[in-house]
Amino acid sequence: MLIRSVRARGRLLTILDGTINEHSKRRETPQGITRKDMLDLLLECEDDNGRRLDKEEIIDILLSYLNAGHETSAHIMMWATIFLQAHPQVFQTAKEEQERIVKSMPVGQNGLTLKEYRQMEYLSKVVDETLRVVSLAFMTFREAKKDVEFKGYVIPKGWKVLLWYRSLHHDPENYPKPKEFNPSRWDGYVPKPGTFLPFSGGTRLCPGNELAKLEISIFLHHFLLKYKLERENPSCPIRYLPHQRPKDHCLGRVVKICN
Ligand code: HEM
């Protein structure tokens, strides 16, 4: 297992190394770059002393984005399809919203734009509710930079604090009947500060949070309009580590329901 993962890392490093070289060369051509992407920004950014990131540092950042941004969104997409399929009424309401959005698109428009995305009010609640119930990033650590007093206790400087997001999201005082998947609980509801942190908060807030919600919503838009999920073992037990998922990896079929 360890050897395979070291080899896989080696292959990834070769690919990313090639991509960076290619990108750097393209930046030197007369046509240069027409549109900057994340790699351009990483190649350009400097600290206060004018030092730029070296190739190894850029590769580390790209790898951390790849890890942090892939499995997370994919798992939430999977759970949203599971919940939608298990709650036909929610599925129907979300589907009708997407049908309305498609109907209101200007003739000739091919594909979704931000305008349509912003109209996905109910779907956004489906996504938030999925993030809450699943709490994929269920905990993290922080270190106290100075003595901190909290609810009559002192957390001494240097101590590590374990933040258990799932217990926040499943606290019945914040979310009545917390185990229930109920997107309508978000109707007109603004969570109290610190009670909804699927992407963490503060300076380490997930930088991919808006992108994640966008890609999950686009995926669900297409899923709702054209597909359904037929699970092989709908009551399969859940495995919680490293990420929450059915033990059978959600074995089943995604079936096309119309053209
Ligand atoms: C549903 C999807 C996602 C969830 C639930 C999620 C959740 C989180 C959480 C809770 C953290 C903070 C961890 C901590 O406080 O220690 C985090 C950090 C991070 N996430 Fe996400 N994330 C998601 C998608 C993405 C995407 C799409 C990207 C990038 C394309 C991304 C990139 C990152 C990075 C780079 C960090 C580290 C930030 C730092 O340490 O300053 N995430 N994410």
Residues whose N, C-alpha, C, O or C-beta is under 5 A from the ligand:
A	BS01	HEM	S64 Y65 A68 G69 T72 S73 I76 L136 A137 T140 F141 L197 P198 F199 S200 T203 R204 L205 C206 P207 G208 L211 A212
